[in-house]
Amino acid sequence: MTSTLLIVQIVLAVAITIAVLLQKSSSIGLGAYSGSNESVFGAKGPTGFLSKLTFSLAFLFIVNTLALGYLYSSENSSSVADTIVPQNNAAIPAGEATPKSAPQAPVTH
């Protein structure tokens, strides 16, 4: 299930990128390559359609991201810290504050 949602996530990311790049900005951007779309999208041109499409794609992207996060966290409930095994299993005696192998600080009088 997560692999399917991951593929959908990648497709949505590419679609959002294309939709944003096709929108008209202060400079012409990549909108020049879309041709004359005014007859297809109505009198206002693709501006209203592309903004609604971008909003819809962004909403689906966010919902898909939340679903991916939920499914991934429910599948992988163990932590990396659970797999850490201590290297030295010998316990430090109660009366000793530091291990014997640690150097002591010099004492100045």
Chimera marker file (.cmm) of the C-alpha trace (Angstrom):
<marker_set name="trace">
<marker id="1" x="0.000" y="0.000" z="0.000" r="1" g="1" b="0" radius="0.5"/>
<marker id="2" x="2.769" y="2.441" z="0.849" r="1" g="1" b="0" radius="0.5"/>
<marker id="3" x="4.531" y="1.756" z="-2.447" r="1" g="1" b="0" radius="0.5"/>
<marker id="4" x="1.353" y="2.655" z="-4.356" r="1" g="1" b="0" radius="0.5"/>
<marker id="5" x="0.936" y="5.857" z="-2.362" r="1" g="1" b="0" radius="0.5"/>
<marker id="6" x="4.602" y="6.682" z="-2.920" r="1" g="1" b="0" radius="0.5"/>
<marker id="7" x="4.131" y="6.403" z="-6.690" r="1" g="1" b="0" radius="0.5"/>
<marker id="8" x="1.025" y="8.613" z="-6.440" r="1" g="1" b="0" radius="0.5"/>
<marker id="9" x="3.090" y="11.093" z="-4.394" r="1" g="1" b="0" radius="0.5"/>
<marker id="10" x="5.753" y="11.330" z="-7.098" r="1" g="1" b="0" radius="0.5"/>
<marker id="11" x="3.123" y="11.768" z="-9.837" r="1" g="1" b="0" radius="0.5"/>
<marker id="12" x="1.396" y="14.501" z="-7.809" r="1" g="1" b="0" radius="0.5"/>
<marker id="13" x="4.696" y="16.305" z="-7.239" r="1" g="1" b="0" radius="0.5"/>
<marker id="14" x="5.442" y="16.332" z="-10.976" r="1" g="1" b="0" radius="0.5"/>
<marker id="15" x="1.873" y="17.434" z="-11.791" r="1" g="1" b="0" radius="0.5"/>
<marker id="16" x="2.014" y="20.304" z="-9.274" r="1" g="1" b="0" radius="0.5"/>
<marker id="17" x="5.349" y="21.429" z="-10.686" r="1" g="1" b="0" radius="0.5"/>
<marker id="18" x="3.964" y="21.476" z="-14.229" r="1" g="1" b="0" radius="0.5"/>
<marker id="19" x="0.770" y="23.264" z="-13.150" r="1" g="1" b="0" radius="0.5"/>
<marker id="20" x="2.739" y="25.966" z="-11.336" r="1" g="1" b="0" radius="0.5"/>
<marker id="21" x="5.129" y="26.476" z="-14.242" r="1" g="1" b="0" radius="0.5"/>
<marker id="22" x="2.263" y="26.833" z="-16.725" r="1" g="1" b="0" radius="0.5"/>
<marker id="23" x="0.624" y="29.642" z="-14.758" r="1" g="1" b="0" radius="0.5"/>
<marker id="24" x="1.074" y="33.166" z="-15.991" r="1" g="1" b="0" radius="0.5"/>
<marker id="25" x="3.419" y="35.272" z="-13.902" r="1" g="1" b="0" radius="0.5"/>
<marker id="26" x="5.055" y="38.669" z="-14.319" r="1" g="1" b="0" radius="0.5"/>
<marker id="27" x="7.274" y="37.077" z="-16.935" r="1" g="1" b="0" radius="0.5"/>
<marker id="28" x="5.807" y="34.681" z="-19.463" r="1" g="1" b="0" radius="0.5"/>
<marker id="29" x="7.529" y="31.577" z="-17.984" r="1" g="1" b="0" radius="0.5"/>
<marker id="30" x="6.642" y="28.253" z="-19.565" r="1" g="1" b="0" radius="0.5"/>
<marker id="31" x="3.128" y="29.455" z="-20.346" r="1" g="1" b="0" radius="0.5"/>
<marker id="32" x="4.303" y="30.377" z="-23.833" r="1" g="1" b="0" radius="0.5"/>
<marker id="33" x="4.611" y="26.688" z="-24.701" r="1" g="1" b="0" radius="0.5"/>
<marker id="34" x="0.995" y="25.896" z="-23.866" r="1" g="1" b="0" radius="0.5"/>
<marker id="35" x="-0.353" y="27.459" z="-27.068" r="1" g="1" b="0" radius="0.5"/>
<marker id="36" x="-3.567" y="29.452" z="-27.322" r="1" g="1" b="0" radius="0.5"/>
<marker id="37" x="-5.778" y="27.836" z="-24.732" r="1" g="1" b="0" radius="0.5"/>
<marker id="38" x="-8.311" y="30.650" z="-24.439" r="1" g="1" b="0" radius="0.5"/>
<marker id="39" x="-10.863" y="28.864" z="-26.615" r="1" g="1" b="0" radius="0.5"/>
<marker id="40" x="-10.620" y="25.656" z="-24.578" r="1" g="1" b="0" radius="0.5"/>
<marker id="41" x="-10.710" y="27.183" z="-21.090" r="1" g="1" b="0" radius="0.5"/>
<marker id="42" x="-13.142" y="30.049" z="-21.711" r="1" g="1" b="0" radius="0.5"/>
<marker id="43" x="-12.820" y="33.834" z="-22.012" r="1" g="1" b="0" radius="0.5"/>
<marker id="44" x="-10.543" y="34.250" z="-19.000" r="1" g="1" b="0" radius="0.5"/>
<marker id="45" x="-8.069" y="31.769" z="-20.407" r="1" g="1" b="0" radius="0.5"/>
<marker id="46" x="-6.280" y="29.091" z="-18.408" r="1" g="1" b="0" radius="0.5"/>
<marker id="47" x="-5.700" y="31.330" z="-15.376" r="1" g="1" b="0" radius="0.5"/>
<marker id="48" x="-8.775" y="30.275" z="-13.395" r="1" g="1" b="0" radius="0.5"/>
<marker id="49" x="-8.536" y="26.656" z="-14.467" r="1" g="1" b="0" radius="0.5"/>
<marker id="50" x="-4.834" y="26.339" z="-13.644" r="1" g="1" b="0" radius="0.5"/>
<marker id="51" x="-5.230" y="27.941" z="-10.220" r="1" g="1" b="0" radius="0.5"/>
<marker id="52" x="-8.091" y="25.563" z="-9.351" r="1" g="1" b="0" radius="0.5"/>
<marker id="53" x="-6.090" y="22.620" z="-10.686" r="1" g="1" b="0" radius="0.5"/>
<marker id="54" x="-3.049" y="23.658" z="-8.654" r="1" g="1" b="0" radius="0.5"/>
<marker id="55" x="-5.126" y="23.989" z="-5.497" r="1" g="1" b="0" radius="0.5"/>
<marker id="56" x="-6.729" y="20.579" z="-6.055" r="1" g="1" b="0" radius="0.5"/>
<marker id="57" x="-3.381" y="18.919" z="-6.727" r="1" g="1" b="0" radius="0.5"/>
<marker id="58" x="-1.846" y="20.548" z="-3.651" r="1" g="1" b="0" radius="0.5"/>
<marker id="59" x="-4.766" y="19.350" z="-1.499" r="1" g="1" b="0" radius="0.5"/>
<marker id="60" x="-4.376" y="15.791" z="-2.807" r="1" g="1" b="0" radius="0.5"/>
<marker id="61" x="-0.615" y="16.017" z="-2.219" r="1" g="1" b="0" radius="0.5"/>
<marker id="62" x="-1.113" y="16.993" z="1.429" r="1" g="1" b="0" radius="0.5"/>
<marker id="63" x="-3.727" y="14.270" z="2.030" r="1" g="1" b="0" radius="0.5"/>
<marker id="64" x="-1.454" y="11.693" z="0.388" r="1" g="1" b="0" radius="0.5"/>
<marker id="65" x="1.496" y="12.864" z="2.505" r="1" g="1" b="0" radius="0.5"/>
<marker id="66" x="-0.529" y="12.458" z="5.696" r="1" g="1" b="0" radius="0.5"/>
<marker id="67" x="-1.713" y="8.999" z="4.619" r="1" g="1" b="0" radius="0.5"/>
<marker id="68" x="1.850" y="7.955" z="3.801" r="1" g="1" b="0" radius="0.5"/>
<marker id="69" x="3.072" y="9.184" z="7.183" r="1" g="1" b="0" radius="0.5"/>
<marker id="70" x="0.330" y="7.348" z="9.042" r="1" g="1" b="0" radius="0.5"/>
<marker id="71" x="0.811" y="4.072" z="7.176" r="1" g="1" b="0" radius="0.5"/>
<marker id="72" x="4.591" y="4.196" z="7.438" r="1" g="1" b="0" radius="0.5"/>
<marker id="73" x="4.518" y="4.887" z="11.180" r="1" g="1" b="0" radius="0.5"/>
<marker id="74" x="1.991" y="2.111" z="11.821" r="1" g="1" b="0" radius="0.5"/>
<marker id="75" x="4.042" y="-0.420" z="9.817" r="1" g="1" b="0" radius="0.5"/>
<marker id="76" x="7.355" y="0.514" z="11.420" r="1" g="1" b="0" radius="0.5"/>
<marker id="77" x="6.606" y="0.839" z="15.113" r="1" g="1" b="0" radius="0.5"/>
<marker id="78" x="10.145" y="-0.019" z="16.215" r="1" g="1" b="0" radius="0.5"/>
<marker id="79" x="12.770" y="2.644" z="16.641" r="1" g="1" b="0" radius="0.5"/>
<marker id="80" x="16.421" y="2.680" z="15.647" r="1" g="1" b="0" radius="0.5"/>
<marker id="81" x="17.251" y="3.089" z="19.329" r="1" g="1" b="0" radius="0.5"/>
<marker id="82" x="15.655" y="-0.312" z="19.996" r="1" g="1" b="0" radius="0.5"/>
<marker id="83" x="18.312" y="-2.016" z="17.874" r="1" g="1" b="0" radius="0.5"/>
<marker id="84" x="21.296" y="-0.488" z="19.668" r="1" g="1" b="0" radius="0.5"/>
<marker id="85" x="23.170" y="-3.097" z="21.709" r="1" g="1" b="0" radius="0.5"/>
<marker id="86" x="25.610" y="-1.793" z="24.319" r="1" g="1" b="0" radius="0.5"/>
<marker id="87" x="29.234" y="-2.671" z="23.490" r="1" g="1" b="0" radius="0.5"/>
<marker id="88" x="30.331" y="-3.181" z="27.099" r="1" g="1" b="0" radius="0.5"/>
<marker id="89" x="27.885" y="-5.117" z="29.253" r="1" g="1" b="0" radius="0.5"/>
<marker id="90" x="30.048" y="-4.821" z="32.377" r="1" g="1" b="0" radius="0.5"/>
<marker id="91" x="28.387" y="-2.555" z="34.910" r="1" g="1" b="0" radius="0.5"/>
<marker id="92" x="30.359" y="0.116" z="36.784" r="1" g="1" b="0" radius="0.5"/>
<marker id="93" x="30.586" y="-0.661" z="40.498" r="1" g="1" b="0" radius="0.5"/>
<marker id="94" x="28.367" y="1.517" z="42.689" r="1" g="1" b="0" radius="0.5"/>
<marker id="95" x="31.248" y="3.175" z="44.585" r="1" g="1" b="0" radius="0.5"/>
<marker id="96" x="33.126" y="4.172" z="41.429" r="1" g="1" b="0" radius="0.5"/>
<marker id="97" x="32.012" y="7.371" z="39.654" r="1" g="1" b="0" radius="0.5"/>
<marker id="98" x="34.069" y="6.844" z="36.493" r="1" g="1" b="0" radius="0.5"/>
<marker id="99" x="35.337" y="3.722" z="34.805" r="1" g="1" b="0" radius="0.5"/>
<marker id="100" x="38.919" y="2.694" z="35.615" r="1" g="1" b="0" radius="0.5"/>
<marker id="101" x="40.044" y="3.210" z="32.019" r="1" g="1" b="0" radius="0.5"/>
<marker id="102" x="39.170" y="6.915" z="32.069" r="1" g="1" b="0" radius="0.5"/>
<marker id="103" x="42.095" y="9.236" z="32.831" r="1" g="1" b="0" radius="0.5"/>
<marker id="104" x="41.871" y="11.353" z="35.963" r="1" g="1" b="0" radius="0.5"/>
<marker id="105" x="42.199" y="15.115" z="35.901" r="1" g="1" b="0" radius="0.5"/>
<marker id="106" x="45.474" y="16.490" z="37.313" r="1" g="1" b="0" radius="0.5"/>
<marker id="107" x="45.256" y="17.903" z="40.810" r="1" g="1" b="0" radius="0.5"/>
<marker id="108" x="47.003" y="21.221" z="41.402" r="1" g="1" b="0" radius="0.5"/>
<marker id="109" x="47.735" y="22.507" z="44.918" r="1" g="1" b="0" radius="0.5"/>
<link id1="1" id2="2" r="1" g="1" b="0" radius="0.2"/>
<link id1="2" id2="3" r="1" g="1" b="0" radius="0.2"/>
<link id1="3" id2="4" r="1" g="1" b="0" radius="0.2"/>
<link id1="4" id2="5" r="1" g="1" b="0" radius="0.2"/>
<link id1="5" id2="6" r="1" g="1" b="0" radius="0.2"/>
<link id1="6" id2="7" r="1" g="1" b="0" radius="0.2"/>
<link id1="7" id2="8" r="1" g="1" b="0" radius="0.2"/>
<link id1="8" id2="9" r="1" g="1" b="0" radius="0.2"/>
<link id1="9" id2="10" r="1" g="1" b="0" radius="0.2"/>
<link id1="10" id2="11" r="1" g="1" b="0" radius="0.2"/>
<link id1="11" id2="12" r="1" g="1" b="0" radius="0.2"/>
<link id1="12" id2="13" r="1" g="1" b="0" radius="0.2"/>
<link id1="13" id2="14" r="1" g="1" b="0" radius="0.2"/>
<link id1="14" id2="15" r="1" g="1" b="0" radius="0.2"/>
<link id1="15" id2="16" r="1" g="1" b="0" radius="0.2"/>
<link id1="16" id2="17" r="1" g="1" b="0" radius="0.2"/>
<link id1="17" id2="18" r="1" g="1" b="0" radius="0.2"/>
<link id1="18" id2="19" r="1" g="1" b="0" radius="0.2"/>
<link id1="19" id2="20" r="1" g="1" b="0" radius="0.2"/>
<link id1="20" id2="21" r="1" g="1" b="0" radius="0.2"/>
<link id1="21" id2="22" r="1" g="1" b="0" radius="0.2"/>
<link id1="22" id2="23" r="1" g="1" b="0" radius="0.2"/>
<link id1="23" id2="24" r="1" g="1" b="0" radius="0.2"/>
<link id1="24" id2="25" r="1" g="1" b="0" radius="0.2"/>
<link id1="25" id2="26" r="1" g="1" b="0" radius="0.2"/>
<link id1="26" id2="27" r="1" g="1" b="0" radius="0.2"/>
<link id1="27" id2="28" r="1" g="1" b="0" radius="0.2"/>
<link id1="28" id2="29" r="1" g="1" b="0" radius="0.2"/>
<link id1="29" id2="30" r="1" g="1" b="0" radius="0.2"/>
<link id1="30" id2="31" r="1" g="1" b="0" radius="0.2"/>
<link id1="31" id2="32" r="1" g="1" b="0" radius="0.2"/>
<link id1="32" id2="33" r="1" g="1" b="0" radius="0.2"/>
<link id1="33" id2="34" r="1" g="1" b="0" radius="0.2"/>
<link id1="34" id2="35" r="1" g="1" b="0" radius="0.2"/>
<link id1="35" id2="36" r="1" g="1" b="0" radius="0.2"/>
<link id1="36" id2="37" r="1" g="1" b="0" radius="0.2"/>
<link id1="37" id2="38" r="1" g="1" b="0" radius="0.2"/>
<link id1="38" id2="39" r="1" g="1" b="0" radius="0.2"/>
<link id1="39" id2="40" r="1" g="1" b="0" radius="0.2"/>
<link id1="40" id2="41" r="1" g="1" b="0" radius="0.2"/>
<link id1="41" id2="42" r="1" g="1" b="0" radius="0.2"/>
<link id1="42" id2="43" r="1" g="1" b="0" radius="0.2"/>
<link id1="43" id2="44" r="1" g="1" b="0" radius="0.2"/>
<link id1="44" id2="45" r="1" g="1" b="0" radius="0.2"/>
<link id1="45" id2="46" r="1" g="1" b="0" radius="0.2"/>
<link id1="46" id2="47" r="1" g="1" b="0" radius="0.2"/>
<link id1="47" id2="48" r="1" g="1" b="0" radius="0.2"/>
<link id1="48" id2="49" r="1" g="1" b="0" radius="0.2"/>
<link id1="49" id2="50" r="1" g="1" b="0" radius="0.2"/>
<link id1="50" id2="51" r="1" g="1" b="0" radius="0.2"/>
<link id1="51" id2="52" r="1" g="1" b="0" radius="0.2"/>
<link id1="52" id2="53" r="1" g="1" b="0" radius="0.2"/>
<link id1="53" id2="54" r="1" g="1" b="0" radius="0.2"/>
<link id1="54" id2="55" r="1" g="1" b="0" radius="0.2"/>
<link id1="55" id2="56" r="1" g="1" b="0" radius="0.2"/>
<link id1="56" id2="57" r="1" g="1" b="0" radius="0.2"/>
<link id1="57" id2="58" r="1" g="1" b="0" radius="0.2"/>
<link id1="58" id2="59" r="1" g="1" b="0" radius="0.2"/>
<link id1="59" id2="60" r="1" g="1" b="0" radius="0.2"/>
<link id1="60" id2="61" r="1" g="1" b="0" radius="0.2"/>
<link id1="61" id2="62" r="1" g="1" b="0" radius="0.2"/>
<link id1="62" id2="63" r="1" g="1" b="0" radius="0.2"/>
<link id1="63" id2="64" r="1" g="1" b="0" radius="0.2"/>
<link id1="64" id2="65" r="1" g="1" b="0" radius="0.2"/>
<link id1="65" id2="66" r="1" g="1" b="0" radius="0.2"/>
<link id1="66" id2="67" r="1" g="1" b="0" radius="0.2"/>
<link id1="67" id2="68" r="1" g="1" b="0" radius="0.2"/>
<link id1="68" id2="69" r="1" g="1" b="0" radius="0.2"/>
<link id1="69" id2="70" r="1" g="1" b="0" radius="0.2"/>
<link id1="70" id2="71" r="1" g="1" b="0" radius="0.2"/>
<link id1="71" id2="72" r="1" g="1" b="0" radius="0.2"/>
<link id1="72" id2="73" r="1" g="1" b="0" radius="0.2"/>
<link id1="73" id2="74" r="1" g="1" b="0" radius="0.2"/>
<link id1="74" id2="75" r="1" g="1" b="0" radius="0.2"/>
<link id1="75" id2="76" r="1" g="1" b="0" radius="0.2"/>
<link id1="76" id2="77" r="1" g="1" b="0" radius="0.2"/>
<link id1="77" id2="78" r="1" g="1" b="0" radius="0.2"/>
<link id1="78" id2="79" r="1" g="1" b="0" radius="0.2"/>
<link id1="79" id2="80" r="1" g="1" b="0" radius="0.2"/>
<link id1="80" id2="81" r="1" g="1" b="0" radius="0.2"/>
<link id1="81" id2="82" r="1" g="1" b="0" radius="0.2"/>
<link id1="82" id2="83" r="1" g="1" b="0" radius="0.2"/>
<link id1="83" id2="84" r="1" g="1" b="0" radius="0.2"/>
<link id1="84" id2="85" r="1" g="1" b="0" radius="0.2"/>
<link id1="85" id2="86" r="1" g="1" b="0" radius="0.2"/>
<link id1="86" id2="87" r="1" g="1" b="0" radius="0.2"/>
<link id1="87" id2="88" r="1" g="1" b="0" radius="0.2"/>
<link id1="88" id2="89" r="1" g="1" b="0" radius="0.2"/>
<link id1="89" id2="90" r="1" g="1" b="0" radius="0.2"/>
<link id1="90" id2="91" r="1" g="1" b="0" radius="0.2"/>
<link id1="91" id2="92" r="1" g="1" b="0" radius="0.2"/>
<link id1="92" id2="93" r="1" g="1" b="0" radius="0.2"/>
<link id1="93" id2="94" r="1" g="1" b="0" radius="0.2"/>
<link id1="94" id2="95" r="1" g="1" b="0" radius="0.2"/>
<link id1="95" id2="96" r="1" g="1" b="0" radius="0.2"/>
<link id1="96" id2="97" r="1" g="1" b="0" radius="0.2"/>
<link id1="97" id2="98" r="1" g="1" b="0" radius="0.2"/>
<link id1="98" id2="99" r="1" g="1" b="0" radius="0.2"/>
<link id1="99" id2="100" r="1" g="1" b="0" radius="0.2"/>
<link id1="100" id2="101" r="1" g="1" b="0" radius="0.2"/>
<link id1="101" id2="102" r="1" g="1" b="0" radius="0.2"/>
<link id1="102" id2="103" r="1" g="1" b="0" radius="0.2"/>
<link id1="103" id2="104" r="1" g="1" b="0" radius="0.2"/>
<link id1="104" id2="105" r="1" g="1" b="0" radius="0.2"/>
<link id1="105" id2="106" r="1" g="1" b="0" radius="0.2"/>
<link id1="106" id2="107" r="1" g="1" b="0" radius="0.2"/>
<link id1="107" id2="108" r="1" g="1" b="0" radius="0.2"/>
<link id1="108" id2="109" r="1" g="1" b="0" radius="0.2"/>
</marker_set>
